[in-house]
C-alpha cells in the first residue's frame, strides 16, 4: 500500500452511525422464489406488526397484501424474480392489526452461490419518508436560495457546506472553501472571536443569536461591511453532535446609519461640552487651551490654536492674501505622545508663515482649508519648515483641517487639526463640527482679548493717575504700594495719595471705588483730583469727606470708601475721618499694634446727608500709621475679624524698614482667590518733629 492509500485508509476510521436510517425505520424482508418469507428484520416487525416467529415461513402475499391487490403484486414479484427488474414505489400493505398502511418499497433480486433467487424488499412508512423528503427539500431550497449567507462546519470546524449567498459575500466558490477552516473563510475581522463562538455553541448546545460582526475595511475611508451572525449546533436524530451552522445577515446600511446616529450624538455632546468648557475665564491662553482640550481626541489627534499677532497687538487685521502671516501659538494638544507635537509651534512663540502655507490661506480667506488625504507633497504647505514637515511625515499625518477663528466679522487666527492614528479622514460633517466649535471659541477668545486689552488700558490709566514716587512729607517717612488683583493684573478703583500742605501738615488718603476696569480707574482719578483740591482749602477731614460724598453722588452709579488722615507731626497728632473704610492700624513705640476705633461713616455716594466725624489720635515720633483697602484683609473663607488680627500679627515684632514691611504685608496677607486690587500706605512720624513745627 502506498503512502496515499495508507493515508486514505487511515482516515477512514469507524465512527458513530448517523440517525437518518433509524428515523426512517427501514425494514428488510427476504422472500424466496415461491414468495415465502425467509428473513424478517426487527424493523419489519415495527412496520408491519408481525413478529419474526409469526412471519417466517409464511406466504407473503397472503400475510401482507390485501386481496384486491394480489394480482398486481404477483405480477411485480415475477418481474423482480424472473426478470431481475428492480422496483420501487408506494404500496398499501395490510398491518397485523387489520389496517392498511402505505409503505414505500425498494425491491431487488438476490442470487446465492447455488443460483437460487430471492427477492429483497426494503420498506419504510410512506408518511415518515414523505415528511423527511419534505423537510430535506425545504431545508435545501432555503439554504440554496436564501439571501442570507449560510455555512455549515463539522465538529473540527471545517466547512462542509456553503450556500450561494455566502459565495457571493466572500467572492469565493464553494469548492475553494469546503474542507477548510471556517474561521479563515468567513468574512469577519476577528477570526479568534468566530472560532471561539463556534466552539462555545458546539460544547453548550445553546445558540448564539444576532451577534454583531464587521469586516475589515478594504481601504481607509471606504467603510466596513457589517453582519448579524447567529450560530446553531446541529444534532442528528439520536442527539449526536454533527456540526455547527452559521447564518449571516448583511446589516451594513443599518450599521452605518447607527454609526451616523451615534456620531451625531457625539457631536451634539461635544458641542454641549464645549459650551461649558470653553470660555470659563477671560484669560486668552486659558481659553485657547480649553478649545484644544475639547477637540482632542474626539475630533482630532493633534490640535493647535494660533492667533494672529496683529490681533494680540490690537492692530488692524486687514491682510493681503499674498503676504505672510505672523501667528502666536496659544495652545497645543495631542491625544498621545507623537512627533507631531514637536512639529507644532511652541506655545507663546511668534512664527512667520509664508503665503503659500495652508494656515495662511485660511486666515487670509476666512475659509476652512481641508485636505482629506495628505500626500507627501502637501506636507511643506502644512508645516512651518522642512524639519517640521519631516516630523509630520514620521507621525503619520494623513488628514488635515485649518479652521478660521472668526468673531464679529474679524479673523483672529486658526484652529489647526490633524489626524494620524485615527484612520478616518476628516469629512464634511467633521468640518461643520469644527467650524461650530471654532465659532464658539472665537467669540470667547475675542472677549478675552478685548478684556485683556481693557485691563492693560485700565492698569496703565491707574498707574498714571497714582503718584509714581511719594512726595516729600514734612516730618513723615512714607512707603506705599498699589497691587492689581490677581496674576492677570486686574486694575480697579483703589488709590492712595500723599498731599503735603502749606501749613506743614500732610494729608494721607486711601480710597476704593467699587468695581474694576477703565470706568473704576477713571472715577478714581476724578475723586483723587477732587481730594487734592479740597485738601488745599484747609478743611478738616470730615468736611472733605462730606464734599467728596456730594461729588460721588453726582457720578453715575458710583460708590467708594475712603480714609482721610491729616497728619501734623510737629504737633504729634493726626486727625482722621472714615467713609465706610476699614479702620487704620496704629503701631506706637514700645506697644502692641491696634486698630483705631473710629466712627465708620457711610461709603461715599451710598446715601444723602451723611455725617462724617473727625477723630484726633496721638502720633508721637516713631509711631506708624497703616492705611489700606479691603483687598489686603478680606478673604472668602475667613471672617473679617480673623483677617484683621492677622494684619496686626504681621506688623508685630521687630521694626522692619517701611518698604520691607509693605512687601511683607502684600506677600503674606492677600487671599489668592481674591479678585480685588490693593492700595497700601504706611506713614511713620520722624523723630524731632515737634521742634521743627510752625
SULKA-V602067 format. One record per pair of residues at least 12 apart in sequence whose C-alpha atoms are under 10 Angstrom apart, sorted by sequence separation. I is the first residue (numbers start at 1). GAP is how many residues later the second one is. If there is no record, write none. Layout:
BEGIN
i=[I/I]
gap=[GAP/GAP]
END
This chain:
BEGIN
i=[28/29/40/61/90/91/92/107/108/109/150/151/162/182/183/213/214/215/232/233/277/278/279/291/292/332/358/377/379/380/402/403/404/468/469/482/483/496/497/498/512/513/532/548/549/564/565/583/584/585/599/600/601/632/633/666/27/28/29/39/40/50/61/90/91/107/108/149/150/151/161/162/172/182/183/213/214/231/232/233/277/278/291/292/331/332/358/376/379/401/402/403/467/468/482/496/497/511/531/534/549/563/564/565/582/583/584/599/600/633/651/666/27/28/29/38/40/50/89/90/91/106/107/108/149/150/151/160/161/181/197/212/213/214/231/232/276/277/278/289/291/331/332/376/379/401/402/403/481/482/495/496/497/513/530/531/534/548/563/564/582/583/584/599/633/650/651/666/26/27/28/29/37/40/48/89/90/105/106/107/148/149/150/151/159/160/162/170/183/212/213/214/230/231/232/278/289/290/310/312/329/330/331/332/401/402/466/481/495/496/512/562/563/564/583/598/599/632/650/665/26/27/28/39/40/48/61/88/89/90/105/106/107/147/148/149/150/151/161/162/170/171/182/211/212/213/230/231/274/277/278/288/289/309/310/311/312/329/330/331/376/400/401/402/466/480/494/495/496/511/531/545/562/563/582/583/598/599/25/26/27/28/38/39/88/89/104/105/106/146/147/148/149/150/160/161/169/170/210/211/212/229/230/231/274/277/288/308/309/310/311/328/329/330/331/376/400/401/417/480/494/495/511/530/531/545/561/562/563/564/583/598/25/26/27/37/38/39/73/87/88/89/104/105/106/143/144/145/146/147/148/149/159/160/161/169/170/210/211/212/229/230/287/288/308/309/310/327/328/329/330/375/379/382/399/400/401/416/480/493/494/495/510/530/545/561/562/563/581/582/597/598/647/650/662/24/25/27/36/37/38/87/88/103/104/105/143/144/145/146/147/149/158/159/160/166/194/209/210/211/228/229/230/274/275/288/307/308/309/328/329/330/374/379/382/399/400/415/463/493/494/509/545/560/561/562/563/565/580/581/596/646/650/662/26/27/36/37/38/86/87/88/103/104/105/143/144/145/146/149/158/159/160/166/193/209/210/211/227/228/229/274/285/306/307/308/309/328/329/330/358/382/398/399/400/415/462/463/478/492/493/494/528/544/560/561/562/563/576/578/579/580/581/662/22/25/26/27/36/37/38/86/87/103/104/105/142/143/144/147/148/149/158/159/160/166/208/209/210/227/228/229/273/274/306/307/308/327/328/329/357/358/360/376/379/397/398/399/463/492/493/494/527/530/542/560/561/563/577/578/579/580/581/596/626/647/661/25/35/36/37/38/69/85/86/87/102/103/104/143/144/147/157/158/159/160/208/209/226/227/228/229/305/306/307/327/328/329/357/358/359/360/374/375/376/396/397/398/415/462/492/493/494/509/527/541/542/576/577/578/579/580/581/646/647/35/36/37/69/84/85/86/102/103/104/140/151/156/157/158/159/190/207/208/209/226/227/228/271/305/306/307/327/328/357/358/359/374/375/396/397/398/399/415/492/493/509/541/542/576/577/578/579/580/581/646/658/659/35/36/37/69/84/85/101/102/103/104/156/157/158/159/189/190/207/208/226/227/228/270/271/305/306/307/326/327/328/356/357/358/359/373/374/375/395/396/397/398/399/401/414/459/491/492/493/507/527/540/541/577/578/579/580/658/31/32/34/35/36/84/101/102/103/104/153/154/156/157/158/188/189/190/206/207/208/225/226/227/270/304/305/306/326/327/356/357/358/359/373/374/395/396/397/398/399/400/401/413/459/473/491/492/493/507/526/527/540/541/578/579/626/644/658/29/30/31/34/35/36/37/65/66/81/83/84/101/103/104/152/153/156/157/158/159/187/188/189/190/205/206/207/225/226/227/304/305/306/325/326/327/355/356/357/358/372/373/374/392/394/395/396/397/398/399/400/401/415/470/471/472/473/474/490/491/492/493/494/495/526/540/578/579/580/643/658/29/31/32/35/65/66/67/80/81/82/84/151/153/154/158/159/187/188/189/205/206/225/226/227/228/304/305/325/326/354/357/371/372/373/393/396/398/399/415/470/471/472/473/474/490/491/492/493/494/508/539/579/624/643/31/32/64/65/66/80/81/153/154/187/188/189/205/224/225/226/227/270/284/303/304/305/324/325/326/353/357/371/372/392/398/399/403/414/463/466/467/470/471/472/473/492/493/496/507/643/31/64/65/66/79/80/81/153/186/187/202/204/205/223/226/270/303/304/324/325/353/370/371/372/401/402/406/413/455/462/466/467/469/470/471/475/476/491/492/493/495/506/507/523/526/535/596/30/63/64/65/77/79/80/81/152/153/201/202/203/205/225/226/302/303/304/323/324/325/353/354/370/371/401/404/405/412/459/461/462/465/466/467/474/475/476/478/491/492/493/494/495/549/588/593/595/29/63/64/76/77/151/200/201/202/224/225/267/302/303/323/324/353/354/369/370/371/403/404/407/408/411/412/458/459/460/462/465/466/467/473/474/475/485/492/493/494/497/501/535/548/579/586/588/589/593/595/61/62/63/64/66/77/91/198/199/201/202/224/266/267/301/302/303/322/323/324/325/327/352/353/369/370/402/403/405/406/407/410/413/456/458/459/462/463/465/466/473/474/484/492/493/495/496/497/499/500/509/523/545/579/580/586/587/588/589/590/591/593/633/61/63/84/86/88/90/197/198/200/201/202/223/266/300/301/302/322/323/324/327/351/368/369/370/401/402/403/405/406/407/412/455/456/458/459/462/473/495/499/503/505/523/527/531/542/544/545/546/579/586/588/589/590/593/632/633/638/64/66/86/87/88/89/90/92/151/197/198/199/300/301/302/321/322/325/326/368/369/382/403/404/405/406/407/408/412/455/456/457/458/459/472/473/497/498/499/501/502/507/541/542/543/545/578/579/588/589/624/632/635/637/65/82/84/88/90/91/151/189/194/198/213/300/301/302/320/321/325/367/368/369/403/404/405/406/407/408/411/455/456/458/473/497/500/501/503/523/527/540/541/542/577/578/587/588/589/631/632/634/635/636/64/81/90/205/212/214/296/297/302/324/325/367/368/382/403/405/406/407/410/452/454/455/499/500/501/502/523/524/540/541/542/577/578/587/588/626/632/633/634/635/636/637/80/81/89/149/188/194/207/209/210/211/212/213/214/215/296/297/298/301/303/304/323/324/366/367/368/405/406/407/412/452/454/455/499/501/523/540/541/542/563/576/577/578/586/587/588/632/633/634/635/636/80/81/157/187/188/203/207/208/209/210/213/214/292/293/295/296/297/302/303/322/323/325/345/366/367/404/405/407/408/452/520/575/576/577/586/587/631/632/633/635/636/35/80/81/187/188/202/205/210/212/292/293/294/295/296/297/301/302/305/306/321/322/325/344/345/362/363/365/366/367/406/407/451/513/519/520/562/575/576/577/585/586/587/631/632/635/80/187/202/291/292/293/295/296/304/305/309/321/324/343/344/362/363/364/366/405/406/407/520/561/562/574/575/576/585/586/630/631/634/78/157/188/202/214/288/289/290/291/292/293/303/304/306/309/321/323/343/361/362/363/405/561/562/574/575/576/584/585/586/35/77/157/201/202/288/289/291/292/293/302/304/305/306/308/309/321/322/343/358/359/360/362/363/560/561/562/574/575/584/585/632/634/34/35/155/156/201/202/212/287/288/289/290/304/306/307/308/309/321/340/343/345/358/359/361/362/363/366/514/515/559/560/561/573/574/575/583/584/585/631/33/34/155/199/201/285/286/287/288/289/306/319/320/321/343/344/358/359/360/366/367/374/514/515/559/560/561/573/574/575/583/584/631/632/33/48/49/50/51/153/157/198/199/285/286/306/319/320/342/343/359/366/374/513/514/515/559/560/561/572/573/574/582/583/584/631/632/633/31/35/47/48/49/50/198/284/285/317/318/319/342/343/365/366/368/373/513/514/558/559/560/572/573/574/581/582/583/630/631/632/33/34/48/49/50/155/198/317/341/343/344/363/364/366/367/368/369/370/371/372/512/513/514/558/559/571/572/573/581/582/583/629/630/631/632/33/47/48/49/154/155/198/340/343/344/363/366/368/512/513/557/558/559/566/571/572/581/582/629/630/631/632/32/33/47/48/49/339/340/342/343/362/363/364/511/512/513/556/557/565/567/569/570/571/572/581/595/629/630/631/31/45/340/341/342/363/511/512/555/564/565/566/567/568/569/570/594/595/628/629/630/45/48/339/340/341/362/363/373/374/510/511/512/552/553/554/565/567/568/569/570/572/574/582/594/628/629/48/194/308/339/340/343/362/372/373/510/511/552/553/567/569/593/595/627/628/629/48/306/338/339/340/360/362/372/373/509/510/511/549/551/552/553/594/595/627/628/47/338/339/340/341/359/360/362/371/372/509/510/549/550/551/552/553/593/594/626/627/628/48/308/339/340/359/371/372/462/508/509/510/549/550/553/593/594/626/627/47/307/338/339/340/359/370/371/372/461/462/465/508/509/545/548/549/592/593/625/626/627/338/339/340/359/370/459/461/464/465/507/508/509/547/548/549/550/592/593/594/625/626/337/338/358/370/458/459/460/462/463/466/507/508/545/546/549/550/567/593/594/624/625/626/458/459/462/465/466/506/507/508/542/545/549/550/585/592/593/624/625/186/457/458/461/462/465/506/507/549/550/565/592/593/623/624/625/187/370/455/456/457/458/460/461/464/465/505/506/507/549/583/587/591/592/622/623/624/186/285/369/455/456/458/459/462/466/505/506/546/565/582/585/586/591/622/623/624/285/368/454/455/458/462/465/504/505/506/546/549/564/585/621/622/623/182/368/454/457/458/461/465/504/505/546/563/587/620/621/622/623/501/503/504/505/545/546/562/563/586/587/619/620/621/622/368/451/494/496/500/504/505/545/546/562/563/585/589/619/620/621/622/368/493/494/495/496/497/498/499/500/507/509/511/545/546/562/619/620/621/367/494/496/506/507/508/511/512/543/544/545/561/620/621/505/507/511/512/542/543/545/561/620/621/511/542/543/620/510/541/542/543/344/541/542/540/541/542/540/541/48/33/47/48/28/30/32/47/48/26/27/28/29/30/31/32/44/47/149/155/340/26/28/30/31/44/150/152/154/155/169/340/30/38/43/44/149/150/151/152/153/154/340/37/38/39/43/148/152/153/166/169/36/37/152/166/338/33/34/35/36/160/162/165/338/32/33/34/35/159/161/162/329/331/332/333/334/335/32/33/34/158/159/160/327/328/329/336/31/32/33/155/156/157/158/159/327/335/31/32/154/155/156/157/326/327/30/31/32/154/155/156/157/325/30/31/153/154/155/29/30/31/152/153/154/513/29/30/152/153/154/476/512/513/28/29/30/152/153/318/319/475/476/512/28/29/151/152/153/317/318/474/475/476/511/27/28/29/151/152/316/317/473/474/475/476/27/28/150/151/152/302/317/474/475/26/27/28/150/151/301/317/473/474/586/588/26/27/149/150/151/305/307/475/585/586/587/588/25/26/27/149/150/302/303/304/305/306/307/584/586/24/25/26/148/149/150/300/303/306/311/24/25/148/149/300/305/311/312/23/24/147/148/149/300/311/24/147/148/310/311/21/24/25/26/147/308/309/310/24/25/143/307/308/309/23/24/307/308/23/306/307/308/24/306/307/24/305/306/307/23/305/306/304/305/306/304/305/20/303/304/305/573/303/304/572/302/303/304/572/302/303/569/570/300/301/302/303/511/512/567/569/570/572/300/301/302/508/510/511/512/568/569/570/572/299/300/301/302/509/510/511/512/567/569/570/571/572/299/300/301/302/508/509/510/511/512/569/570/571/295/299/300/301/569/570/571/296/300/301/568/569/570/571/572/295/296/297/300/568/569/570/571/292/299/569/570/571/291/292/298/569/570/292/297/568/300/288/299/300/299/496/299/496/305/495/496/299/300/312/494/495/299/307/311/314/494/313/314/494/312/494/295/307/311/312/295/311/314/312/313/312/295/294/295/476/477/291/475/476/478/480/482/485/291/476/477/478/479/480/481/482/484/476/480/483/291/292/483/291/221/290/291/221/288/291/287/288/291/287/288/287/288/287/278/286/287/516/284/285/287/288/516/279/283/284/287/515/516/267/271/274/275/278/279/282/283/284/286/514/515/267/270/271/274/278/279/281/282/284/285/274/277/278/279/280/281/282/283/284/285/264/267/268/271/272/275/279/282/283/284/512/263/267/271/274/275/278/279/281/282/283/284/512/263/267/270/274/278/281/282/284/511/512/279/282/283/284/511/260/264/271/279/282/283/510/511/282/510/510/509/508/508/508/479/480/481/479/480/478/479/477/478/479/481/479/480/481/494/495/496/497/479/480/483/492/493/494/495/496/498/482/486/491/492/493/494/495/496/497/481/485/486/487/490/491/492/493/494/495/496/498/485/486/489/490/491/492/493/494/495/485/486/488/490/491/485/486/487/489/504/505/485/486/504/505/485/486/503/504/484/485/486/503/484/485/483/484/485/483/484/482/483/484/482/483/481/482/483/481/482/480/481/482/480/481/223/479/480/481/221/222/479/480/220/221/478/479/480/219/220/221/478/479/220/221/283/477/478/479/221/282/476/477/478/476/477/478/475/476/477/478/475/476/477/473/475/476/470/474/475/476/474/475/23/475/476/23/475/22/23/474/475/19/20/21/22/18/19/20/475/18/19/20/474/475/17/18/19/474/18/19/17/18/19/18/17/16/18]
gap=[12/12/12/12/12/12/12/12/12/12/12/12/12/12/12/12/12/12/12/12/12/12/12/12/12/12/12/12/12/12/12/12/12/12/12/12/12/12/12/12/12/12/12/12/12/12/12/12/12/12/12/12/12/12/12/12/13/13/13/13/13/13/13/13/13/13/13/13/13/13/13/13/13/13/13/13/13/13/13/13/13/13/13/13/13/13/13/13/13/13/13/13/13/13/13/13/13/13/13/13/13/13/13/13/13/13/13/13/13/13/13/13/14/14/14/14/14/14/14/14/14/14/14/14/14/14/14/14/14/14/14/14/14/14/14/14/14/14/14/14/14/14/14/14/14/14/14/14/14/14/14/14/14/14/14/14/14/14/14/14/14/14/14/14/14/14/14/14/15/15/15/15/15/15/15/15/15/15/15/15/15/15/15/15/15/15/15/15/15/15/15/15/15/15/15/15/15/15/15/15/15/15/15/15/15/15/15/15/15/15/15/15/15/15/15/15/15/15/15/15/16/16/16/16/16/16/16/16/16/16/16/16/16/16/16/16/16/16/16/16/16/16/16/16/16/16/16/16/16/16/16/16/16/16/16/16/16/16/16/16/16/16/16/16/16/16/16/16/16/16/16/16/16/16/16/16/16/16/17/17/17/17/17/17/17/17/17/17/17/17/17/17/17/17/17/17/17/17/17/17/17/17/17/17/17/17/17/17/17/17/17/17/17/17/17/17/17/17/17/17/17/17/17/17/17/17/17/17/17/17/17/17/18/18/18/18/18/18/18/18/18/18/18/18/18/18/18/18/18/18/18/18/18/18/18/18/18/18/18/18/18/18/18/18/18/18/18/18/18/18/18/18/18/18/18/18/18/18/18/18/18/18/18/18/18/18/18/18/18/18/18/18/18/18/18/19/19/19/19/19/19/19/19/19/19/19/19/19/19/19/19/19/19/19/19/19/19/19/19/19/19/19/19/19/19/19/19/19/19/19/19/19/19/19/19/19/19/19/19/19/19/19/19/19/19/19/19/19/19/19/19/19/19/19/20/20/20/20/20/20/20/20/20/20/20/20/20/20/20/20/20/20/20/20/20/20/20/20/20/20/20/20/20/20/20/20/20/20/20/20/20/20/20/20/20/20/20/20/20/20/20/20/20/20/20/20/20/20/20/20/20/20/20/20/21/21/21/21/21/21/21/21/21/21/21/21/21/21/21/21/21/21/21/21/21/21/21/21/21/21/21/21/21/21/21/21/21/21/21/21/21/21/21/21/21/21/21/21/21/21/21/21/21/21/21/21/21/21/21/21/21/21/21/21/21/21/21/22/22/22/22/22/22/22/22/22/22/22/22/22/22/22/22/22/22/22/22/22/22/22/22/22/22/22/22/22/22/22/22/22/22/22/22/22/22/22/22/22/22/22/22/22/22/22/22/22/22/22/22/22/22/22/22/22/22/23/23/23/23/23/23/23/23/23/23/23/23/23/23/23/23/23/23/23/23/23/23/23/23/23/23/23/23/23/23/23/23/23/23/23/23/23/23/23/23/23/23/23/23/23/23/23/23/23/23/23/23/23/24/24/24/24/24/24/24/24/24/24/24/24/24/24/24/24/24/24/24/24/24/24/24/24/24/24/24/24/24/24/24/24/24/24/24/24/24/24/24/24/24/24/24/24/24/24/24/24/24/24/24/24/24/24/24/24/25/25/25/25/25/25/25/25/25/25/25/25/25/25/25/25/25/25/25/25/25/25/25/25/25/25/25/25/25/25/25/25/25/25/25/25/25/25/25/25/25/25/25/25/25/25/25/25/25/25/25/25/25/25/25/25/25/25/25/26/26/26/26/26/26/26/26/26/26/26/26/26/26/26/26/26/26/26/26/26/26/26/26/26/26/26/26/26/26/26/26/26/26/26/26/26/26/26/26/26/26/26/26/26/26/26/26/26/26/26/26/26/26/26/26/26/26/26/26/26/26/26/26/26/26/26/26/26/26/26/26/27/27/27/27/27/27/27/27/27/27/27/27/27/27/27/27/27/27/27/27/27/27/27/27/27/27/27/27/27/27/27/27/27/27/27/27/27/27/27/27/27/27/27/27/27/27/27/27/27/27/27/27/27/27/28/28/28/28/28/28/28/28/28/28/28/28/28/28/28/28/28/28/28/28/28/28/28/28/28/28/28/28/28/28/28/28/28/28/28/28/28/28/28/28/28/28/28/28/28/28/29/29/29/29/29/29/29/29/29/29/29/29/29/29/29/29/29/29/29/29/29/29/29/29/29/29/29/29/29/29/29/29/29/29/29/29/29/29/29/29/29/29/29/29/29/29/29/30/30/30/30/30/30/30/30/30/30/30/30/30/30/30/30/30/30/30/30/30/30/30/30/30/30/30/30/30/30/30/30/30/30/30/30/30/30/30/30/30/30/30/30/30/30/30/30/30/31/31/31/31/31/31/31/31/31/31/31/31/31/31/31/31/31/31/31/31/31/31/31/31/31/31/31/31/31/31/31/31/31/31/31/31/31/31/31/31/31/31/31/31/31/31/31/31/31/31/31/32/32/32/32/32/32/32/32/32/32/32/32/32/32/32/32/32/32/32/32/32/32/32/32/32/32/32/32/32/32/32/32/32/32/32/32/32/32/32/32/32/32/32/32/32/32/32/32/32/32/32/32/32/32/32/32/32/32/32/32/32/32/32/33/33/33/33/33/33/33/33/33/33/33/33/33/33/33/33/33/33/33/33/33/33/33/33/33/33/33/33/33/33/33/33/33/33/33/33/33/33/33/33/33/33/33/33/33/33/33/33/33/33/33/33/33/33/33/33/33/34/34/34/34/34/34/34/34/34/34/34/34/34/34/34/34/34/34/34/34/34/34/34/34/34/34/34/34/34/34/34/34/34/34/34/34/34/34/34/34/34/34/34/34/34/34/34/34/34/34/34/34/34/34/35/35/35/35/35/35/35/35/35/35/35/35/35/35/35/35/35/35/35/35/35/35/35/35/35/35/35/35/35/35/35/35/35/35/35/35/35/35/35/35/35/35/35/35/35/35/35/35/35/35/36/36/36/36/36/36/36/36/36/36/36/36/36/36/36/36/36/36/36/36/36/36/36/36/36/36/36/36/36/36/36/36/36/36/36/36/36/36/36/36/36/36/37/37/37/37/37/37/37/37/37/37/37/37/37/37/37/37/37/37/37/37/37/37/37/37/37/37/37/37/37/37/37/37/37/37/37/37/37/37/37/37/37/37/37/37/37/37/37/37/37/37/38/38/38/38/38/38/38/38/38/38/38/38/38/38/38/38/38/38/38/38/38/38/38/38/38/38/38/38/38/38/38/38/38/38/38/38/38/38/38/38/38/39/39/39/39/39/39/39/39/39/39/39/39/39/39/39/39/39/39/39/39/39/39/39/39/39/39/39/39/39/39/39/39/39/39/39/39/39/39/39/39/39/39/39/39/39/40/40/40/40/40/40/40/40/40/40/40/40/40/40/40/40/40/40/40/40/40/40/40/40/40/40/40/40/40/40/40/40/40/41/41/41/41/41/41/41/41/41/41/41/41/41/41/41/41/41/41/41/41/41/41/41/41/41/41/41/41/41/41/42/42/42/42/42/42/42/42/42/42/42/42/42/42/42/42/42/42/42/42/42/42/42/42/42/42/42/42/42/42/42/42/42/43/43/43/43/43/43/43/43/43/43/43/43/43/43/43/43/43/43/43/43/43/43/43/43/43/43/43/43/43/43/43/43/43/43/43/43/43/43/44/44/44/44/44/44/44/44/44/44/44/44/44/44/44/44/44/44/44/44/44/44/44/44/44/44/44/44/44/44/44/44/44/44/45/45/45/45/45/45/45/45/45/45/45/45/45/45/45/45/45/45/45/45/45/45/45/45/45/45/45/45/45/45/45/45/45/45/46/46/46/46/46/46/46/46/46/46/46/46/46/46/46/46/46/46/46/46/46/46/46/46/46/46/46/46/46/46/46/46/47/47/47/47/47/47/47/47/47/47/47/47/47/47/47/47/47/47/47/47/47/47/47/47/47/47/47/47/47/47/47/47/47/47/47/48/48/48/48/48/48/48/48/48/48/48/48/48/48/48/48/48/48/48/48/48/48/48/48/48/48/48/49/49/49/49/49/49/49/49/49/49/49/49/49/49/49/49/49/49/49/49/49/49/49/49/49/49/49/49/50/50/50/50/50/50/50/50/50/50/50/50/50/50/50/50/50/50/50/50/50/51/51/51/51/51/51/51/51/51/51/51/51/51/51/51/51/51/51/51/51/51/51/51/51/51/51/52/52/52/52/52/52/52/52/52/52/52/52/52/52/52/52/52/52/52/52/53/53/53/53/53/53/53/53/53/53/53/53/53/53/53/53/53/53/53/53/54/54/54/54/54/54/54/54/54/54/54/54/54/54/54/54/54/54/54/54/54/54/55/55/55/55/55/55/55/55/55/55/55/55/55/55/55/55/55/55/56/56/56/56/56/56/56/56/56/56/56/56/56/56/56/56/56/56/56/56/56/56/57/57/57/57/57/57/57/57/57/57/57/57/57/57/57/57/57/57/57/57/57/58/58/58/58/58/58/58/58/58/58/58/58/58/58/58/58/58/58/58/58/58/58/59/59/59/59/59/59/59/59/59/59/59/59/59/59/59/59/59/60/60/60/60/60/60/60/60/60/60/60/60/60/60/60/60/61/61/61/61/61/61/61/61/61/61/61/61/61/61/61/61/61/61/61/61/61/62/62/62/62/62/62/62/62/62/62/62/62/62/62/62/62/62/62/62/62/63/63/63/63/63/63/63/63/63/63/63/63/63/63/63/63/63/64/64/64/64/64/64/64/64/64/64/64/64/64/64/64/64/65/65/65/65/65/65/65/65/65/65/65/65/65/65/66/66/66/66/66/66/66/66/66/66/66/66/66/66/66/66/66/67/67/67/67/67/67/67/67/67/67/67/67/67/67/67/67/67/67/68/68/68/68/68/68/68/68/68/68/68/68/68/68/69/69/69/69/69/69/69/69/69/69/70/70/70/70/71/71/71/71/72/72/72/73/73/73/74/74/75/76/76/76/77/77/77/77/77/78/78/78/78/78/78/78/78/78/78/78/78/79/79/79/79/79/79/79/79/79/79/79/80/80/80/80/80/80/80/80/80/80/80/81/81/81/81/81/81/81/81/81/82/82/82/82/82/83/83/83/83/83/83/83/83/84/84/84/84/84/84/84/84/84/84/84/84/84/85/85/85/85/85/85/85/85/85/85/86/86/86/86/86/86/86/86/86/86/87/87/87/87/87/87/87/87/88/88/88/88/88/88/88/88/89/89/89/89/89/90/90/90/90/90/90/90/91/91/91/91/91/91/91/91/92/92/92/92/92/92/92/92/92/92/93/93/93/93/93/93/93/93/93/93/93/94/94/94/94/94/94/94/94/94/94/94/95/95/95/95/95/95/95/95/95/96/96/96/96/96/96/96/96/96/96/96/97/97/97/97/97/97/97/97/97/97/97/97/98/98/98/98/98/98/98/98/98/98/98/98/98/99/99/99/99/99/99/99/99/99/99/100/100/100/100/100/100/100/100/101/101/101/101/101/101/101/102/102/102/102/102/103/103/103/103/103/103/103/103/104/104/104/104/104/104/105/105/105/105/106/106/106/106/107/107/107/108/108/108/108/109/109/109/110/110/110/111/111/112/112/112/112/112/113/113/113/114/114/114/114/115/115/115/115/116/116/116/116/116/116/116/116/116/116/117/117/117/117/117/117/117/117/117/117/117/118/118/118/118/118/118/118/118/118/118/118/118/118/119/119/119/119/119/119/119/119/119/119/119/119/120/120/120/120/120/120/120/121/121/121/121/121/121/121/121/122/122/122/122/122/122/122/122/123/123/123/123/123/124/124/124/124/124/125/125/125/126/127/127/130/131/131/132/132/133/133/133/134/134/134/134/134/135/135/135/135/135/136/136/136/137/137/138/138/138/138/139/139/139/140/140/141/142/143/143/145/145/146/146/146/146/146/146/146/147/147/147/147/147/147/147/147/147/148/148/148/149/149/149/150/151/151/151/152/153/153/154/154/154/155/156/157/157/158/159/159/159/159/160/160/160/160/160/161/161/161/161/161/161/162/162/162/162/162/162/162/162/162/162/162/162/163/163/163/163/163/163/163/163/163/163/164/164/164/164/164/164/164/164/164/164/165/165/165/165/165/165/165/165/165/165/165/166/166/166/166/166/166/166/166/166/166/166/166/167/167/167/167/167/167/167/167/167/167/168/168/168/168/168/169/169/169/169/169/169/169/169/170/170/171/172/173/174/175/178/178/178/179/179/180/180/181/181/181/181/182/182/182/182/182/182/182/183/183/183/183/183/183/183/183/183/184/184/184/184/184/184/184/184/184/185/185/185/185/185/185/185/185/185/185/185/185/186/186/186/186/186/186/186/186/186/187/187/187/187/187/188/188/188/188/188/188/189/189/189/189/190/190/190/190/191/191/191/191/192/192/193/193/193/194/194/195/195/195/196/196/197/197/197/198/198/199/199/199/200/200/201/201/201/201/202/202/202/202/203/203/203/203/203/204/204/204/204/204/205/205/205/205/205/205/206/206/206/206/206/207/207/207/208/208/208/208/209/209/209/210/210/210/211/211/211/211/212/212/213/213/213/214/214/215/215/215/215/216/216/216/216/217/217/217/217/218/218/218/218/218/219/219/219/219/220/220/221/221/221/222/223/224/224]
END
